[in-house]
């Protein structure tokens, strides 16, 4: 591990680690899992529900989920529950009047 210096955290010295990818690290062969990445952007969160539903119908269960903004909210539900259950919960959430009021079309 060249170039990596030990770091201090909360008074403890942590071992050095070189985070650079070498060999097959980072390749598809080395990954071994399915990661669901959900982006942000308001109403995009509702559109993600269709993708989640399609994955659940096909029995595809992600090994990990990550997201930003509204995608992080959807990802949190998917991380906590099996995908078919997460889809049912998200359908109920996205169908509420409160959510519709936030994302309804408005004229300027």
N, C-alpha and C positions, 0 to 999 in steps of 0.2 A: 504494500500500500504506500505508494510514493506520493508525496505532495500533500498528504492529509495530516494536519496537526491535531493533537488532542484538544478537546473543547471542555470548558468548564460550565457546569449547569448546577445551580443551587448549591454551590460549594463543593460539588463532586467533579472529579475529572473523568470524562467519558472517553472511552477508547477511540482512537483515530479510525476513520473509515473512508475509503476511497469510493465515492459514489459513481465513478465513471463506469460505463458498461463495457465489458470486454468479452471476447469469445461469442457464445450464443446468447448471452444475457440480452434481453430485450427483443429477441427474435420470436416469431410465432411459435416455433418449436419449444421454446423455453417458457412460454407464458402459461400454458396449461389451464386456462380459465376463460370465462366470459365476463367482461366488464361492461356494464351499462352506463353510458355517459349521457346525462341530460343537461341541456343548456338552459340558460335563462331567457327571459323575454316575455313576461306577462302571459298573454293568451297562448303562447307556445306550450305552456304547461298543460292546457286542455288538449292540445294536439298530441302531446306525448302520451296521453291516455290511450289513444288509438294504437300506438306502437306497443305499449305495454299489454293491451288486450290481445293483440296479434301474437305476441311472444307467449303469453299465458295459454292461449288456445293451442299453440303448437308444443306446449310442454317445455319451453325454454326457460330455465331458471338461472338468472345471472349469479355468478360467484361473488361479485362485488358491484356496488352502485355508487356513483358519484354525480354531483350536479352543482350548478351555480344558480343562485336566485331561486326562481320558481322551480327550476329543475332539481334544486337541492331539497325543496319541500317534497316533491314527488319521490325523489330518491330515498328520503328518510322513511317514507311509508313502505317503499319496496324493500328497504334494508331490514325493517322490523317484521314484516309479514311475508309469507309465501306469496309469490306473484299473483296467483288467482285471487287470493284474499285482498291483496293490496289493490288490485284493479277494482274490486267491489267497493272498497273503502274510498278510493279516489273518485269513482263514478258518483258516489253519494256526496262527496265533498264538492266536486265540480258542478253538481246539479243544484246546489243550494241557491236560494234567492240572493244571499249576501255576495256570493261569488259572481253570479250573473250581473248584479248591480255594479260591481267593480269593473267587469270586463265588457259591459254592453257598449254598443256603438253610440257615440255622442257627436253631435254636430258642434263645430266651434262657433 
